[in-house]
């Protein structure tokens, strides 16, 4: 089968009072679909390319980078949930839809659901792949230590010292261990080439600010499970499918299971861990097509 065409474009978006050129990829043809990559230290729109190559036979897939993330120098913006919400609102001004499909991975899921509440009728259906709402440190150490997390974030943001700390903690060996631990399910998929690509993402100018915010919980779109679950109730929301990775980390998986237990979403199980959309793109695409 011929691979769908991919092109790069940019949108002029006004965020936090600044007009910025934000990069996006367009893959395939057909009804419009929005594909949102996860927020993480190694997040970039390229992680959605394998999924878009599959879905691109049926949809015209728009794949943006989040502000502060991606495989390019980072635009200096406040790294907080308000910026991420404002980014999506600005994107929908530039590309108003409607969208036949919206797919979001990880932390992008709650941001997409909040956008669906602000923009009724914009999406025909939504698919969340391994949705999360807490950053790594709050998940591992508990919400009660947020004061410590904020102090760590400020330290990483300090010139010179912060950059040195960041480089030590985002080295190729560290990225490899992180990916084998909870990003990919099959350690054999964490090849030297994959690690090199992910390391290149972390080396972009200004990358440490988005990473510091994400890891410490500064980009958490919700402050509690209750707030997370409340995003999925109310009138006018489109059907939501949660793709629950078989090997999601225990704590993150528990949040996905709590959402599924509400009955507000449908569920399919897919292989993988926190990056199932990248590692098992074919299986994720098949699950998405199954609800079409």
Secondary structure by P-SEA (a helix, b strand, c coil): ccccbbbbbccccccccbbbbbbbbbcccccbbbbbbbbccccccccaaaaaaaaccccbbbbbbcccccccccccccccaaaaaaaaaaaaaaccccccbbbbcccaaaaaaaaaaaccccccbbbbccccccccccccccccaaaaaaaaaaaaaccaaaaaaaaaaacaaaaaaaaaaccccccccccaaaaaaaaaaaaccaaaaaaaaaaaccccccccaaaaaaccccccccbbbbbccccccaaaaaaaaaaaaaccbbbbbbccccccccccaaaaaaaaaaac
